[in-house]
Amino acid sequence: MKNTLLLFAVLAFASCKKEEEKKEPLYPVKTEEVVQTPADLGAEIFKGKGNCVTCHLMDKKLVGPSLKDIAQIYKDKNANMVTFLKGEGEPIVDPSQYEVMKANFTITKAMSDEELAGLEAYVYSSLK
């Protein structure tokens, strides 16, 4: 019986052991949260899942108009690029290419408002 009580006492004492204190690293570890800007998100989409880069370049016409031309025309006309990308607006940059672009609305319509705003920010960044 004494052995059983002694065993319980030892186990109780061991289970109440203090947790080790966190040790500070010898050299401070600097962690910075990286925040993606809308233009960065737009660039990622433009070159990736949006597949826009197959028809558009930053400053030259390829299949579609350059991003600089698109940005300048939307700025001058105070038009809404996101509305167009949702398939709800009229083509104002190069209406002759509208049928080609229309095929891509399946991609852009599936994008979130944040992604579309990112694309818009990326296009406008071409004016800088």
N, C-alpha and C positions, 0 to 999 in steps of 0.2 A: 504494500500500500504506500509506504514511504517512497518507493521508487517511482510509482505512478504519479504521485504528487510532485516529486522532483522533476519528472519528465514534463509534466504540464507547466510547471513554473519556468523551466528552461525554454519551452516552446513559446509561452506567452511573452517572455522577455525578448526572445529573438524576433517575434513578430512585431514588437513595438520599436524595433530598430529605426533610428532616424534615417530619413532618406538623405542620400549624399547631396551636398550642396552643388549647384552648378558651378563649374569652374570656368572662369573667363579664359578665352584663348590667349596664348602668349602674344599674338599679333592680332590687333583688331580686324575683324572681318567686316568689310564695308559692303553693305547690300543696298542696292538702289532699285527701286521699282521702276521698270521701264513702261512708260505710258505711250501707247501707239496713237499718233495723231490721225485725224480723219484722212489727211492726204496720204499718210503711210499706208493706212488700210486700203485706200483707193488704189494706190500703186500695186499693192499685193493682189488685189482683185483684178485689176487691169491686166496684169501679167500672168495671172493664174486662172482661177475658176471663171472669170468673166471672159477670158479669151479675146479681149479687145485688141490686144497687141497684134493679132493676125491681120487686122484691117487698118489700124491707126498707129501712126508714129507721133512723136512729140512735136516735130516741126516740119514734117513733110507729108504730103498726100501719098497714101498708099492705095488701098482700095477705097477707104473712106477718107474724109478730110483729116488734117492734122489736129492735134489737141489744141494747139495755139489758135487755129482758125475757129474751132468749135467754141473755145472759151471766149474769144473776142466777139463772135457773133451773138452768143448768149448774153454776154455782158452788155453789148451795145443795144440789144433789143429788150433787155431786162426780162428775159424769158426764163422759164423754169426747166432746167435740164432733167431733174428728177421726174417730173411729170412725163417728159418724153420717154425716159428710160422705163417708166412703168407702162408704156404703150398707150398713154392717155393724151399725148400732145401731138401737135402737128410738126412735121419736119421743117426746120427753118434754116438749117445749114446747107444741106445739099439734097433737096427733094428728089433729085434723079436717082439717088442711092437709097431711097427709103425702102424699097422692096428688099434690098440686100440686108439692110439693118433690121427689118421686121422679123427676119428669121431668128435674130438674137434676142428678141423680146421674151422668149421662153426662159432664157437665162436671167435677164434683168428683172423680169416680173417675180421671179422666185427669191430675189434678194430682199433683205430687210431694209428698212428705212435708213438704218445706220450705214449699211454697206453702200446704198445708193448715194447717200450724202458723202461718203468717203470717195466714191468715184467722181462725184461732182467737185469735191475739194481737190482731188488729184488733177482733174482737167484744168481747173482754174489756176493751179500751181504752175502751169505752163506759161502763164503770163508774167511771171516774176523774172 
